[in-house]
Amino acid sequence: MTSRVEDIYDPAATSDFIHIVRVDLVSTPVIKVLFDDGVERTVDFSPVIARSKWFRTLDVPTTFETVEVINNGRALQWVTGADYCADALRILGDEQLAAKGKTA
């Protein structure tokens, strides 16, 4: 099955909150994330880092590597205080997958 724009996670279309089960560092600035619905996404934070000075420090490997799951799986956070919610993370991962035309 090919990932399409229509397959991008929409938090407004569900009554269940999505949660992050696990996050693994691939390499700065890429992580692999497992969500509680069984979906796994590899997410590249390059575009997030490039467009926001709040995330700019994550370009440093020793800072990016401090990523951890917080708020019972509802977000990621780094030592700098930067955080990223599970819904936005899933959308970003789905968008990147769809842009590559990869299979889900």
C-alpha positions as CSV (number, residue, x, y, z in Angstrom):
1,M,0.0,0.0,0.0
2,T,1.4,3.4,-1.0
3,S,1.2,6.2,1.5
4,R,-0.9,9.1,0.1
5,V,-1.8,12.6,1.4
6,E,-5.2,11.1,2.3
7,D,-3.5,8.7,4.7
8,I,-1.9,11.5,6.9
9,Y,-3.1,11.2,10.5
10,D,-5.9,13.6,11.4
11,P,-6.3,14.0,15.1
12,A,-9.7,15.7,14.5
13,A,-11.0,12.5,12.8
14,T,-10.6,10.3,15.9
15,S,-11.8,10.4,19.5
16,D,-8.6,8.6,20.8
17,F,-5.4,10.5,21.7
18,I,-2.4,9.0,20.0
19,H,0.6,8.2,22.3
20,I,4.3,7.7,21.7
21,V,5.4,4.3,22.9
22,R,9.1,4.6,22.1
23,V,11.6,6.9,20.4
24,D,14.9,5.8,19.0
25,L,17.7,8.0,17.7
26,V,18.6,7.2,14.1
27,S,21.1,10.1,13.6
28,T,20.9,13.8,14.2
29,P,18.2,15.0,13.4
30,V,16.3,11.8,12.6
31,I,14.4,9.6,15.0
32,K,12.3,6.5,14.8
33,V,9.0,6.7,16.7
34,L,6.6,3.9,17.6
35,F,3.0,5.0,18.4
36,D,0.5,3.1,20.4
37,D,-1.6,2.2,17.4
38,G,1.4,0.2,16.1
39,V,2.5,2.7,13.5
40,E,6.2,3.4,13.3
41,R,7.6,6.4,11.5
42,T,11.1,7.7,10.8
43,V,10.9,11.4,11.3
44,D,13.5,13.9,10.0
45,F,13.5,17.1,12.2
46,S,15.6,19.1,9.6
47,P,12.6,21.2,8.4
48,V,11.5,21.9,12.0
49,I,15.0,22.9,13.0
50,A,15.4,25.1,9.9
51,R,12.1,27.1,10.4
52,S,12.2,27.7,14.1
53,K,14.8,29.2,16.4
54,W,13.1,27.4,19.3
55,F,14.3,24.1,17.7
56,R,17.6,25.4,16.3
57,T,19.7,23.9,19.1
58,L,18.5,20.4,18.2
59,D,21.0,20.6,15.2
60,V,23.7,19.8,17.8
61,P,24.0,16.0,18.1
62,T,24.6,16.0,21.8
63,T,21.5,18.1,22.3
64,F,19.3,16.1,19.9
65,E,20.3,12.8,21.6
66,T,18.6,14.0,24.8
67,V,15.2,13.3,23.4
68,E,12.7,11.6,25.7
69,V,9.1,10.7,25.8
70,I,7.1,12.9,28.3
71,N,3.5,13.4,29.5
72,N,2.5,9.7,29.3
73,G,3.5,9.5,25.7
74,R,1.8,12.7,24.5
75,A,5.0,14.5,23.6
76,L,8.8,14.5,23.1
77,Q,11.1,16.8,25.0
78,W,14.8,17.7,24.8
79,V,17.1,19.0,27.5
80,T,16.7,22.6,26.1
81,G,13.0,22.5,27.0
82,A,11.9,22.2,23.3
83,D,9.0,19.8,23.0
84,Y,6.9,18.4,20.2
85,C,3.4,16.9,20.6
86,A,2.5,13.4,19.5
87,D,-0.1,14.5,17.1
88,A,2.2,16.9,15.3
89,L,4.9,14.3,15.3
90,R,2.7,11.7,13.6
91,I,1.5,14.3,11.0
92,L,5.1,15.2,10.2
93,G,6.1,11.6,9.9
94,D,3.1,10.8,7.7
95,E,3.7,13.9,5.5
96,Q,7.4,12.9,5.1
97,L,6.4,9.3,4.2
98,A,3.8,10.6,1.7
99,A,6.3,13.0,0.1
100,K,8.7,10.1,-0.5
101,G,5.9,8.0,-2.0
102,K,6.9,5.1,0.4
103,T,4.7,2.4,1.6
104,A,3.0,2.7,5.0
